[in-house]
């Protein structure tokens, strides 16, 4: 079912297990009609792979999917990820690969290790389903069991132009508490403040600065996607409450400074921000 | 000193006072070597006007500037704006125009009315000095005394492509508490959270989503400009403390929701955000 010849740039140079004569892997996507599931299906198809999809309204059972596919990708909402893994995992033997692409990795990777003998990679594509080209976007790998499938999957993403980084599920979730959880809370808070103040959108636009327009775009991005996904990323990350508590402490400190019109101390805090973006390319 | 003939597209169609035979206005900029002062000088020169500049290291006195110029533009830091207006205002007669471009308008406009007989327009270009082309950017006008100069100045900005909006100094400051004050505090808070967590910038980049990169860019924008300007906009706006207090109330509410893993209520709050950007173009 590969659509490309041997010289196709999309053909992976590494065959899983190094056995060149093995059939090309078939990819089974559980939740393949959801937003990121559809993205995954398109991505693997574009790279020449046969893709099987299981979703609410498809006829293929999880057992059939697990039998026909050598790679199972779990792409379902965070709250049901572990139970879906529990349902499909036992059908996947040690020669196969089990991957989940949820936004939190500790629990899902634990479940994959517990309910399957397959090789296990926790994966987190750090972009939304609207991304056409993966080039320049980040993908986090949490390789946890086995080493036969990892080079193939990394190579696939790397050759498509993604920036691949490896870490542990725990460290991933810690960093995502900042990059996703706190970042979303920060944007939501600005949105709620605007909503409460009751200025009409046309007035907001007429009085907006470039930085404010950028903030409005971030708010629009959140409000135009599935609110459940954001709520799960926020409520499900165990590292976020303590981070958000410190955020509120900073806010209370800033409130005192602005009530006391303490400009010099506000200047000092702003000067600290240069540390955040030091060494970063513009 | 105009560089254009009568048919130049840069020539203003409206001569102040409607007296076509009067000499073209000369623009005197107090603080003309600062960042926005330089922007103003360039803007007026590009539109064919003679520009005189007074700053710390220039030789022209305020009295000389006021005598030679028919339009005086005050472009100095917020904390010294009123005292500079007090110094130059008395030299400007009722036939002249006094304009300030500070980020807060209530106090500066009050000072211009108190210390000068000139016509008074409070002006706030809603962009930074790095903006090359004013096209599509917003400029707030607070016209307060006189009507001879207003059509000329509005026409100048409009023809250059700016979106001009008129309001009172008080309403301007209220809206800027949100668009500048709270917006900057929101960005600073995210920056402080990142700074405190102590993840190296290269790791932040490797784990970043598009939305997080956008946030990093906003933080970089603040940290690369004069921190005193931001501190003055924050500490000097009398409408900001109550707005920021409500922001912190929202934050405390969200903290409870995420500690209680109350996803449905977080979903409900996120759904409110669509009101903010409703009707806005993408």
Interface residues (C-beta under 8 A of the other chain):
Chain A: X79 X126 X127 X128 X131 X137 X138 X140 X163 X165 X175 X176 X178 X179 X180 X182 X183 X184 X185 X186 X187 X188 X189 X190 X191 X192 X193 X194 X195 X196 X197 X199 X201 X202 X203 X204 X205 X206 X207 X208 X209 X210 X211 X212 X214 X215 X216 X217 X218 X219 X220 X221 X222 X223 X224 X227 X228 X230 X231 X232 X234 X235 X236 X240 X241 X243 X244 X245 X246 X247 X248 X250 X251 X252 X254 X255 X257 X258 X259 X261 X262 X263 X264 X266 X267 X269 X270 X271 X272 X273 X274 X275 X276 X277 X278 X279 X280 X282
Chain B: X79 X126 X127 X128 X131 X137 X138 X140 X163 X165 X172 X175 X176 X178 X179 X180 X182 X183 X184 X185 X186 X187 X188 X189 X190 X191 X192 X193 X194 X195 X196 X197 X199 X201 X202 X203 X204 X205 X206 X207 X208 X209 X210 X211 X212 X214 X215 X216 X217 X218 X219 X220 X221 X222 X223 X224 X227 X228 X230 X231 X232 X234 X235 X236 X240 X241 X243 X244 X245 X246 X247 X248 X250 X251 X252 X254 X255 X257 X258 X259 X261 X262 X263 X264 X266 X267 X269 X270 X271 X272 X273 X274 X275 X276 X277 X278 X279 X280 X282
